[in-house]
Structure formats: C-alpha cells, structure tokens
Amino acid sequence: MGKIKTHKASAKRFSVTGSGKVKMNHCHHRHNLGKKSSKRKRHLRSPALVQGTMAANIRKLIQK
C-alpha cells in the first residue's frame, strides 16, 4: 500500500498548531472592503480554529 499524499490545496489554506488544532484564515477579506465596518475587517484579520469533525478531515488531508 502506497503513502497517503498531501492535498496541496488544503495544505496552503490550513495549518496545524503545536497542540493539534487546525488553524485557518477568514474569508471575505479580499475585496469590497469599503462597505465593511472597521470592526468586521479587524476580526477577519485574525486566524480562526476549525471545529469538530471538519478539523479531523482536514488533518487527514494535510498530513505530511
């Protein structure tokens, strides 16, 4: 049985922290920023953690 390959598109979007949590960037922070409030844009800058089963699926995709 061969090795499991890394899903490169997912590897560019997600990363795993030292404690095993999956970290991602928020969406909606590329364009049309003039109509969004400063508070909304500020919160979109910070990374978010993926929750639950989705985190387990992503961890399988991006394993090295």
mmCIF file of the N, C-alpha and C atoms, coordinates in Angstrom:
data_MODEL
# 
_entry.id   MODEL 
# 
loop_
_atom_site.group_PDB 
_atom_site.id 
_atom_site.type_symbol 
_atom_site.label_atom_id 
_atom_site.label_alt_id 
_atom_site.label_comp_id 
_atom_site.label_asym_id 
_atom_site.label_entity_id 
_atom_site.label_seq_id 
_atom_site.pdbx_PDB_ins_code 
_atom_site.Cartn_x 
_atom_site.Cartn_y 
_atom_site.Cartn_z 
_atom_site.occupancy 
_atom_site.B_iso_or_equiv 
_atom_site.pdbx_formal_charge 
_atom_site.auth_seq_id 
_atom_site.auth_comp_id 
_atom_site.auth_asym_id 
_atom_site.auth_atom_id 
_atom_site.pdbx_PDB_model_num 
ATOM 1   N N  . MET A 1 1  ? 0.842   -1.179 0.000  1.00 0.00 ? 1  MET A N  1 
ATOM 2   C CA . MET A 1 1  ? 0.000   0.000  0.000  1.00 0.00 ? 1  MET A CA 1 
ATOM 3   C C  . MET A 1 1  ? 0.889   1.244  0.000  1.00 0.00 ? 1  MET A C  1 
ATOM 4   N N  . GLY A 1 2  ? 0.549   2.203  -0.862 1.00 0.00 ? 2  GLY A N  1 
ATOM 5   C CA . GLY A 1 2  ? 1.375   3.397  -1.001 1.00 0.00 ? 2  GLY A CA 1 
ATOM 6   C C  . GLY A 1 2  ? 1.160   4.409  0.102  1.00 0.00 ? 2  GLY A C  1 
ATOM 7   N N  . LYS A 1 3  ? 1.968   5.428  0.059  1.00 0.00 ? 3  LYS A N  1 
ATOM 8   C CA . LYS A 1 3  ? 1.847   6.504  1.037  1.00 0.00 ? 3  LYS A CA 1 
ATOM 9   C C  . LYS A 1 3  ? 0.641   7.376  0.717  1.00 0.00 ? 3  LYS A C  1 
ATOM 10  N N  . ILE A 1 4  ? 0.101   8.038  1.723  1.00 0.00 ? 4  ILE A N  1 
ATOM 11  C CA . ILE A 1 4  ? -1.003  8.985  1.516  1.00 0.00 ? 4  ILE A CA 1 
ATOM 12  C C  . ILE A 1 4  ? -0.399  10.326 1.146  1.00 0.00 ? 4  ILE A C  1 
ATOM 13  N N  . LYS A 1 5  ? -0.861  10.878 0.013  1.00 0.00 ? 5  LYS A N  1 
ATOM 14  C CA . LYS A 1 5  ? -0.316  12.137 -0.456 1.00 0.00 ? 5  LYS A CA 1 
ATOM 15  C C  . LYS A 1 5  ? -0.985  13.309 0.246  1.00 0.00 ? 5  LYS A C  1 
ATOM 16  N N  . THR A 1 6  ? -0.245  14.391 0.384  1.00 0.00 ? 6  THR A N  1 
ATOM 17  C CA . THR A 1 6  ? -0.774  15.631 0.953  1.00 0.00 ? 6  THR A CA 1 
ATOM 18  C C  . THR A 1 6  ? -1.667  16.301 -0.076 1.00 0.00 ? 6  THR A C  1 
ATOM 19  N N  . HIS A 1 7  ? -2.840  16.760 0.351  1.00 0.00 ? 7  HIS A N  1 
ATOM 20  C CA . HIS A 1 7  ? -3.727  17.536 -0.520 1.00 0.00 ? 7  HIS A CA 1 
ATOM 21  C C  . HIS A 1 7  ? -3.209  18.972 -0.516 1.00 0.00 ? 7  HIS A C  1 
ATOM 22  N N  . LYS A 1 8  ? -2.542  19.356 -1.624 1.00 0.00 ? 8  LYS A N  1 
ATOM 23  C CA . LYS A 1 8  ? -1.794  20.606 -1.653 1.00 0.00 ? 8  LYS A CA 1 
ATOM 24  C C  . LYS A 1 8  ? -2.678  21.840 -1.511 1.00 0.00 ? 8  LYS A C  1 
ATOM 25  N N  . ALA A 1 9  ? -3.899  21.815 -2.067 1.00 0.00 ? 9  ALA A N  1 
ATOM 26  C CA . ALA A 1 9  ? -4.791  22.968 -1.946 1.00 0.00 ? 9  ALA A CA 1 
ATOM 27  C C  . ALA A 1 9  ? -5.175  23.200 -0.488 1.00 0.00 ? 9  ALA A C  1 
ATOM 28  N N  . SER A 1 10 ? -5.399  22.120 0.250  1.00 0.00 ? 10 SER A N  1 
ATOM 29  C CA . SER A 1 10 ? -5.734  22.245 1.663  1.00 0.00 ? 10 SER A CA 1 
ATOM 30  C C  . SER A 1 10 ? -4.519  22.659 2.482  1.00 0.00 ? 10 SER A C  1 
ATOM 31  N N  . ALA A 1 11 ? -3.346  22.171 2.102  1.00 0.00 ? 11 ALA A N  1 
ATOM 32  C CA . ALA A 1 11 ? -2.133  22.493 2.846  1.00 0.00 ? 11 ALA A CA 1 
ATOM 33  C C  . ALA A 1 11 ? -1.811  23.978 2.771  1.00 0.00 ? 11 ALA A C  1 
ATOM 34  N N  . LYS A 1 12 ? -2.213  24.636 1.665  1.00 0.00 ? 12 LYS A N  1 
ATOM 35  C CA . LYS A 1 12 ? -1.975  26.067 1.527  1.00 0.00 ? 12 LYS A CA 1 
ATOM 36  C C  . LYS A 1 12 ? -2.938  26.890 2.358  1.00 0.00 ? 12 LYS A C  1 
ATOM 37  N N  . ARG A 1 13 ? -4.090  26.325 2.709  1.00 0.00 ? 13 ARG A N  1 
ATOM 38  C CA . ARG A 1 13 ? -5.138  27.082 3.391  1.00 0.00 ? 13 ARG A CA 1 
ATOM 39  C C  . ARG A 1 13 ? -5.207  26.822 4.892  1.00 0.00 ? 13 ARG A C  1 
ATOM 40  N N  . PHE A 1 14 ? -4.738  25.666 5.331  1.00 0.00 ? 14 PHE A N  1 
ATOM 41  C CA . PHE A 1 14 ? -4.850  25.273 6.730  1.00 0.00 ? 14 PHE A CA 1 
ATOM 42  C C  . PHE A 1 14 ? -3.477  24.920 7.279  1.00 0.00 ? 14 PHE A C  1 
ATOM 43  N N  . SER A 1 15 ? -3.328  25.069 8.593  1.00 0.00 ? 15 SER A N  1 
ATOM 44  C CA . SER A 1 15 ? -2.104  24.616 9.255  1.00 0.00 ? 15 SER A CA 1 
ATOM 45  C C  . SER A 1 15 ? -2.481  24.055 10.619 1.00 0.00 ? 15 SER A C  1 
ATOM 46  N N  . VAL A 1 16 ? -1.653  23.172 11.124 1.00 0.00 ? 16 VAL A N  1 
ATOM 47  C CA . VAL A 1 16 ? -1.910  22.531 12.408 1.00 0.00 ? 16 VAL A CA 1 
ATOM 48  C C  . VAL A 1 16 ? -1.013  23.167 13.460 1.00 0.00 ? 16 VAL A C  1 
ATOM 49  N N  . THR A 1 17 ? -1.595  23.540 14.588 1.00 0.00 ? 17 THR A N  1 
ATOM 50  C CA . THR A 1 17 ? -0.832  24.155 15.669 1.00 0.00 ? 17 THR A CA 1 
ATOM 51  C C  . THR A 1 17 ? -0.070  23.071 16.433 1.00 0.00 ? 17 THR A C  1 
ATOM 52  N N  . GLY A 1 18 ? 0.732   23.488 17.376 1.00 0.00 ? 18 GLY A N  1 
ATOM 53  C CA . GLY A 1 18 ? 1.509   22.541 18.167 1.00 0.00 ? 18 GLY A CA 1 
ATOM 54  C C  . GLY A 1 18 ? 0.655   21.612 18.993 1.00 0.00 ? 18 GLY A C  1 
ATOM 55  N N  . SER A 1 19 ? -0.525  22.093 19.422 1.00 0.00 ? 19 SER A N  1 
ATOM 56  C CA . SER A 1 19 ? -1.414  21.255 20.226 1.00 0.00 ? 19 SER A CA 1 
ATOM 57  C C  . SER A 1 19 ? -2.356  20.417 19.376 1.00 0.00 ? 19 SER A C  1 
ATOM 58  N N  . GLY A 1 20 ? -2.238  20.513 18.032 1.00 0.00 ? 20 GLY A N  1 
ATOM 59  C CA . GLY A 1 20 ? -3.039  19.666 17.161 1.00 0.00 ? 20 GLY A CA 1 
ATOM 60  C C  . GLY A 1 20 ? -4.305  20.312 16.633 1.00 0.00 ? 20 GLY A C  1 
ATOM 61  N N  . LYS A 1 21 ? -4.547  21.573 16.969 1.00 0.00 ? 21 LYS A N  1 
ATOM 62  C CA . LYS A 1 21 ? -5.730  22.250 16.451 1.00 0.00 ? 21 LYS A CA 1 
ATOM 63  C C  . LYS A 1 21 ? -5.466  22.712 15.020 1.00 0.00 ? 21 LYS A C  1 
ATOM 64  N N  . VAL A 1 22 ? -6.534  22.827 14.227 1.00 0.00 ? 22 VAL A N  1 
ATOM 65  C CA . VAL A 1 22 ? -6.397  23.236 12.832 1.00 0.00 ? 22 VAL A CA 1 
ATOM 66  C C  . VAL A 1 22 ? -6.736  24.716 12.722 1.00 0.00 ? 22 VAL A C  1 
ATOM 67  N N  . LYS A 1 23 ? -5.806  25.474 12.140 1.00 0.00 ? 23 LYS A N  1 
ATOM 68  C CA . LYS A 1 23 ? -5.932  26.925 12.045 1.00 0.00 ? 23 LYS A CA 1 
ATOM 69  C C  . LYS A 1 23 ? -6.226  27.315 10.600 1.00 0.00 ? 23 LYS A C  1 
ATOM 70  N N  . MET A 1 24 ? -7.097  28.326 10.407 1.00 0.00 ? 24 MET A N  1 
ATOM 71  C CA . MET A 1 24 ? -7.424  28.797 9.062  1.00 0.00 ? 24 MET A CA 1 
ATOM 72  C C  . MET A 1 24 ? -7.579  30.308 9.079  1.00 0.00 ? 24 MET A C  1 
ATOM 73  N N  . ASN A 1 25 ? -7.523  30.903 7.897  1.00 0.00 ? 25 ASN A N  1 
ATOM 74  C CA . ASN A 1 25 ? -7.788  32.327 7.761  1.00 0.00 ? 25 ASN A CA 1 
ATOM 75  C C  . ASN A 1 25 ? -9.255  32.543 7.421  1.00 0.00 ? 25 ASN A C  1 
ATOM 76  N N  . HIS A 1 26 ? -9.785  33.705 7.811  1.00 0.00 ? 26 HIS A N  1 
ATOM 77  C CA . HIS A 1 26 ? -11.167 34.034 7.485  1.00 0.00 ? 26 HIS A CA 1 
ATOM 78  C C  . HIS A 1 26 ? -11.308 34.375 6.006  1.00 0.00 ? 26 HIS A C  1 
ATOM 79  N N  . CYS A 1 27 ? -12.503 34.187 5.479  1.00 0.00 ? 27 CYS A N  1 
ATOM 80  C CA . CYS A 1 27 ? -12.798 34.600 4.115  1.00 0.00 ? 27 CYS A CA 1 
ATOM 81  C C  . CYS A 1 27 ? -13.421 36.002 4.148  1.00 0.00 ? 27 CYS A C  1 
ATOM 82  N N  . HIS A 1 28 ? -13.760 36.538 2.986  1.00 0.00 ? 28 HIS A N  1 
ATOM 83  C CA . HIS A 1 28 ? -14.389 37.862 2.829  1.00 0.00 ? 28 HIS A CA 1 
ATOM 84  C C  . HIS A 1 28 ? -13.463 39.006 3.214  1.00 0.00 ? 28 HIS A C  1 
ATOM 85  N N  . HIS A 1 29 ? -12.153 38.830 3.028  1.00 0.00 ? 29 HIS A N  1 
ATOM 86  C CA . HIS A 1 29 ? -11.226 39.906 3.382  1.00 0.00 ? 29 HIS A CA 1 
ATOM 87  C C  . HIS A 1 29 ? -10.322 40.259 2.203  1.00 0.00 ? 29 HIS A C  1 
ATOM 88  N N  . ARG A 1 30 ? -10.811 40.070 0.972  1.00 0.00 ? 30 ARG A N  1 
ATOM 89  C CA . ARG A 1 30 ? -10.023 40.334 -0.226 1.00 0.00 ? 30 ARG A CA 1 
ATOM 90  C C  . ARG A 1 30 ? -10.480 41.588 -0.955 1.00 0.00 ? 30 ARG A C  1 
ATOM 91  N N  . HIS A 1 31 ? -11.789 41.752 -1.119 1.00 0.00 ? 31 HIS A N  1 
ATOM 92  C CA . HIS A 1 31 ? -12.291 42.893 -1.893 1.00 0.00 ? 31 HIS A CA 1 
ATOM 93  C C  . HIS A 1 31 ? -13.631 43.337 -1.311 1.00 0.00 ? 31 HIS A C  1 
ATOM 94  N N  . ASN A 1 32 ? -14.155 44.434 -1.849 1.00 0.00 ? 32 ASN A N  1 
ATOM 95  C CA . ASN A 1 32 ? -15.381 45.060 -1.324 1.00 0.00 ? 32 ASN A CA 1 
ATOM 96  C C  . ASN A 1 32 ? -15.222 45.423 0.146  1.00 0.00 ? 32 ASN A C  1 
ATOM 97  N N  . LEU A 1 33 ? -14.047 45.913 0.513  1.00 0.00 ? 33 LEU A N  1 
ATOM 98  C CA . LEU A 1 33 ? -13.772 46.218 1.916  1.00 0.00 ? 33 LEU A CA 1 
ATOM 99  C C  . LEU A 1 33 ? -14.331 47.570 2.328  1.00 0.00 ? 33 LEU A C  1 
ATOM 100 N N  . GLY A 1 34 ? -14.701 48.405 1.337  1.00 0.00 ? 34 GLY A N  1 
ATOM 101 C CA . GLY A 1 34 ? -15.213 49.725 1.668  1.00 0.00 ? 34 GLY A CA 1 
ATOM 102 C C  . GLY A 1 34 ? -16.560 49.692 2.354  1.00 0.00 ? 34 GLY A C  1 
ATOM 103 N N  . LYS A 1 35 ? -17.343 48.658 2.083  1.00 0.00 ? 35 LYS A N  1 
ATOM 104 C CA . LYS A 1 35 ? -18.676 48.570 2.670  1.00 0.00 ? 35 LYS A CA 1 
ATOM 105 C C  . LYS A 1 35 ? -18.704 47.805 3.992  1.00 0.00 ? 35 LYS A C  1 
ATOM 106 N N  . LYS A 1 36 ? -17.558 47.249 4.384  1.00 0.00 ? 36 LYS A N  1 
ATOM 107 C CA . LYS A 1 36 ? -17.491 46.520 5.648  1.00 0.00 ? 36 LYS A CA 1 
ATOM 108 C C  . LYS A 1 36 ? -16.966 47.445 6.740  1.00 0.00 ? 36 LYS A C  1 
ATOM 109 N N  . SER A 1 37 ? -17.468 47.240 7.940  1.00 0.00 ? 37 SER A N  1 
ATOM 110 C CA . SER A 1 37 ? -17.063 48.101 9.051  1.00 0.00 ? 37 SER A CA 1 
ATOM 111 C C  . SER A 1 37 ? -15.639 47.772 9.488  1.00 0.00 ? 37 SER A C  1 
ATOM 112 N N  . SER A 1 38 ? -15.016 48.713 10.154 1.00 0.00 ? 38 SER A N  1 
ATOM 113 C CA . SER A 1 38 ? -13.649 48.510 10.645 1.00 0.00 ? 38 SER A CA 1 
ATOM 114 C C  . SER A 1 38 ? -13.591 47.351 11.625 1.00 0.00 ? 38 SER A C  1 
ATOM 115 N N  . LYS A 1 39 ? -14.612 47.217 12.452 1.00 0.00 ? 39 LYS A N  1 
ATOM 116 C CA . LYS A 1 39 ? -14.648 46.127 13.430 1.00 0.00 ? 39 LYS A CA 1 
ATOM 117 C C  . LYS A 1 39 ? -14.693 44.776 12.727 1.00 0.00 ? 39 LYS A C  1 
ATOM 118 N N  . ARG A 1 40 ? -15.510 44.692 11.688 1.00 0.00 ? 40 ARG A N  1 
ATOM 119 C CA . ARG A 1 40 ? -15.629 43.435 10.944 1.00 0.00 ? 40 ARG A CA 1 
ATOM 120 C C  . ARG A 1 40 ? -14.310 43.080 10.266 1.00 0.00 ? 40 ARG A C  1 
ATOM 121 N N  . LYS A 1 41 ? -13.667 44.066 9.640  1.00 0.00 ? 41 LYS A N  1 
ATOM 122 C CA . LYS A 1 41 ? -12.397 43.819 8.963  1.00 0.00 ? 41 LYS A CA 1 
ATOM 123 C C  . LYS A 1 41 ? -11.302 43.441 9.959  1.00 0.00 ? 41 LYS A C  1 
ATOM 124 N N  . ARG A 1 42 ? -11.312 44.057 11.122 1.00 0.00 ? 42 ARG A N  1 
ATOM 125 C CA . ARG A 1 42 ? -10.319 43.756 12.152 1.00 0.00 ? 42 ARG A CA 1 
ATOM 126 C C  . ARG A 1 42 ? -10.464 42.311 12.631 1.00 0.00 ? 42 ARG A C  1 
ATOM 127 N N  . HIS A 1 43 ? -11.699 41.856 12.804 1.00 0.00 ? 43 HIS A N  1 
ATOM 128 C CA . HIS A 1 43 ? -11.913 40.486 13.260 1.00 0.00 ? 43 HIS A CA 1 
ATOM 129 C C  . HIS A 1 43 ? -11.600 39.458 12.170 1.00 0.00 ? 43 HIS A C  1 
ATOM 130 N N  . LEU A 1 44 ? -11.743 39.857 10.916 1.00 0.00 ? 44 LEU A N  1 
ATOM 131 C CA . LEU A 1 44 ? -11.421 38.941 9.821  1.00 0.00 ? 44 LEU A CA 1 
ATOM 132 C C  . LEU A 1 44 ? -9.915  38.744 9.666  1.00 0.00 ? 44 LEU A C  1 
ATOM 133 N N  . ARG A 1 45 ? -9.109  39.687 10.186 1.00 0.00 ? 45 ARG A N  1 
ATOM 134 C CA . ARG A 1 45 ? -7.648  39.577 10.094 1.00 0.00 ? 45 ARG A CA 1 
ATOM 135 C C  . ARG A 1 45 ? -7.104  38.413 10.919 1.00 0.00 ? 45 ARG A C  1 
ATOM 136 N N  . SER A 1 46 ? -7.711  38.158 12.061 1.00 0.00 ? 46 SER A N  1 
ATOM 137 C CA . SER A 1 46 ? -7.168  37.152 12.972 1.00 0.00 ? 46 SER A CA 1 
ATOM 138 C C  . SER A 1 46 ? -7.538  35.746 12.506 1.00 0.00 ? 46 SER A C  1 
ATOM 139 N N  . PRO A 1 47 ? -6.667  34.767 12.696 1.00 0.00 ? 47 PRO A N  1 
ATOM 140 C CA . PRO A 1 47 ? -6.985  33.403 12.278 1.00 0.00 ? 47 PRO A CA 1 
ATOM 141 C C  . PRO A 1 47 ? -8.070  32.783 13.148 1.00 0.00 ? 47 PRO A C  1 
ATOM 142 N N  . ALA A 1 48 ? -8.704  31.748 12.620 1.00 0.00 ? 48 ALA A N  1 
ATOM 143 C CA . ALA A 1 48 ? -9.763  31.048 13.339 1.00 0.00 ? 48 ALA A CA 1 
ATOM 144 C C  . ALA A 1 48 ? -9.392  29.574 13.454 1.00 0.00 ? 48 ALA A C  1 
ATOM 145 N N  . LEU A 1 49 ? -10.041 28.875 14.364 1.00 0.00 ? 49 LEU A N  1 
ATOM 146 C CA . LEU A 1 49 ? -9.823  27.450 14.534 1.00 0.00 ? 49 LEU A CA 1 
ATOM 147 C C  . LEU A 1 49 ? -10.997 26.683 13.933 1.00 0.00 ? 49 LEU A C  1 
ATOM 148 N N  . VAL A 1 50 ? -10.683 25.591 13.256 1.00 0.00 ? 50 VAL A N  1 
ATOM 149 C CA . VAL A 1 50 ? -11.712 24.742 12.662 1.00 0.00 ? 50 VAL A CA 1 
ATOM 150 C C  . VAL A 1 50 ? -12.265 23.845 13.751 1.00 0.00 ? 50 VAL A C  1 
ATOM 151 N N  . GLN A 1 51 ? -13.582 23.655 13.755 1.00 0.00 ? 51 GLN A N  1 
ATOM 152 C CA . GLN A 1 51 ? -14.235 22.920 14.824 1.00 0.00 ? 51 GLN A CA 1 
ATOM 153 C C  . GLN A 1 51 ? -14.605 21.497 14.416 1.00 0.00 ? 51 GLN A C  1 
ATOM 154 N N  . GLY A 1 52 ? -14.588 20.595 15.364 1.00 0.00 ? 52 GLY A N  1 
ATOM 155 C CA . GLY A 1 52 ? -15.214 19.288 15.259 1.00 0.00 ? 52 GLY A CA 1 
ATOM 156 C C  . GLY A 1 52 ? -14.679 18.344 14.202 1.00 0.00 ? 52 GLY A C  1 
ATOM 157 N N  . THR A 1 53 ? -15.625 17.672 13.530 1.00 0.00 ? 53 THR A N  1 
ATOM 158 C CA . THR A 1 53 ? -15.287 16.642 12.564 1.00 0.00 ? 53 THR A CA 1 
ATOM 159 C C  . THR A 1 53 ? -14.543 17.202 11.369 1.00 0.00 ? 53 THR A C  1 
ATOM 160 N N  . MET A 1 54 ? -14.864 18.449 11.011 1.00 0.00 ? 54 MET A N  1 
ATOM 161 C CA . MET A 1 54 ? -14.187 19.063 9.869  1.00 0.00 ? 54 MET A CA 1 
ATOM 162 C C  . MET A 1 54 ? -12.680 19.172 10.135 1.00 0.00 ? 54 MET A C  1 
ATOM 163 N N  . ALA A 1 55 ? -12.302 19.443 11.360 1.00 0.00 ? 55 ALA A N  1 
ATOM 164 C CA . ALA A 1 55 ? -10.885 19.539 11.712 1.00 0.00 ? 55 ALA A CA 1 
ATOM 165 C C  . ALA A 1 55 ? -10.194 18.190 11.533 1.00 0.00 ? 55 ALA A C  1 
ATOM 166 N N  . ALA A 1 56 ? -10.876 17.115 11.894 1.00 0.00 ? 56 ALA A N  1 
ATOM 167 C CA . ALA A 1 56 ? -10.294 15.785 11.737 1.00 0.00 ? 56 ALA A CA 1 
ATOM 168 C C  . ALA A 1 56 ? -10.102 15.450 10.266 1.00 0.00 ? 56 ALA A C  1 
ATOM 169 N N  . ASN A 1 57 ? -11.069 15.828 9.421  1.00 0.00 ? 57 ASN A N  1 
ATOM 170 C CA . ASN A 1 57 ? -10.956 15.573 7.983  1.00 0.00 ? 57 ASN A CA 1 
ATOM 171 C C  . ASN A 1 57 ? -9.793  16.350 7.383  1.00 0.00 ? 57 ASN A C  1 
ATOM 172 N N  . ILE A 1 58 ? -9.643  17.606 7.778  1.00 0.00 ? 58 ILE A N  1 
ATOM 173 C CA . ILE A 1 58 ? -8.568  18.445 7.240  1.00 0.00 ? 58 ILE A CA 1 
ATOM 174 C C  . ILE A 1 58 ? -7.217  17.931 7.706  1.00 0.00 ? 58 ILE A C  1 
ATOM 175 N N  . ARG A 1 59 ? -7.150  17.466 8.937  1.00 0.00 ? 59 ARG A N  1 
ATOM 176 C CA . ARG A 1 59 ? -5.897  16.938 9.460  1.00 0.00 ? 59 ARG A CA 1 
ATOM 177 C C  . ARG A 1 59 ? -5.423  15.740 8.633  1.00 0.00 ? 59 ARG A C  1 
ATOM 178 N N  . LYS A 1 60 ? -6.371  14.917 8.168  1.00 0.00 ? 60 LYS A N  1 
ATOM 179 C CA . LYS A 1 60 ? -6.012  13.763 7.321  1.00 0.00 ? 60 LYS A CA 1 
ATOM 180 C C  . LYS A 1 60 ? -5.491  14.248 5.965  1.00 0.00 ? 60 LYS A C  1 
ATOM 181 N N  . LEU A 1 61 ? -6.104  15.305 5.428  1.00 0.00 ? 61 LEU A N  1 
ATOM 182 C CA . LEU A 1 61 ? -5.715  15.797 4.104  1.00 0.00 ? 61 LEU A CA 1 
ATOM 183 C C  . LEU A 1 61 ? -4.315  16.380 4.101  1.00 0.00 ? 61 LEU A C  1 
ATOM 184 N N  . ILE A 1 62 ? -3.944  17.055 5.192  1.00 0.00 ? 62 ILE A N  1 
ATOM 185 C CA . ILE A 1 62 ? -2.678  17.804 5.172  1.00 0.00 ? 62 ILE A CA 1 
ATOM 186 C C  . ILE A 1 62 ? -1.567  17.113 5.941  1.00 0.00 ? 62 ILE A C  1 
ATOM 187 N N  . GLN A 1 63 ? -1.754  15.836 6.281  1.00 0.00 ? 63 GLN A N  1 
ATOM 188 C CA . GLN A 1 63 ? -0.672  15.140 6.997  1.00 0.00 ? 63 GLN A CA 1 
ATOM 189 C C  . GLN A 1 63 ? 0.540   15.034 6.094  1.00 0.00 ? 63 GLN A C  1 
ATOM 190 N N  . LYS A 1 64 ? 1.686   15.154 6.663  1.00 0.00 ? 64 LYS A N  1 
ATOM 191 C CA . LYS A 1 64 ? 2.933   15.170 5.909  1.00 0.00 ? 64 LYS A CA 1 
ATOM 192 C C  . LYS A 1 64 ? 3.382   13.746 5.587  1.00 0.00 ? 64 LYS A C  1 
# 
